[in-house]
Amino acid sequence: MGINFIFSILAYLLPLLFIANAKTIKATLSTLPDDQRRYLYAYTILVLILSFFGGTDFYRFATFLFLPQIILIALIVPQKSKLQIGAMLAAIFIFNRIWLPFPIWDKGQYLDFYGGFALRLNWWTLCRILECLAFILLGFLLRKEYRPLSIKKTE
């Protein structure tokens, strides 16, 4: 259950994790007024606690993290290149399999389509976790390559 819970949270936060690391997220949060920052922390913690104890459909509960994620993305995106933003959108399109129909003809395939359901752990779950981590790594590499000119080292 814990693996699928963590995976569903990481998968839902993929757009944010693609364009920002923990240091950038923390710095962005520090620019918010204290009351807004406390609200986002409390909201996020409450969503995570209720999601963990709320049942087996972790992806549905992860969607409540939309509010903090969209606020952070909106504050971070202006600092990113068009290539990074385009790559993030492409990664989300691919990872969420937007072009594919849901496999409603087979219950097992349906549950494995996105992964992260209840206690279901199989090779498909591992593949989805690795795919998510690969996209996060791609975002890391793009962030490293396309840093703002003011912080690039001159050689």
PyMOL commands that set and color helices and strands:
alter all, ss='L'
color gray80, all
select helices_A, chain A and resi 2-12+14-19+22-30+34-53+58-79+82-95+107-112+123-145+149-151
alter helices_A, ss='H'
color red, helices_A
deselect
rebuild
show_as cartoon
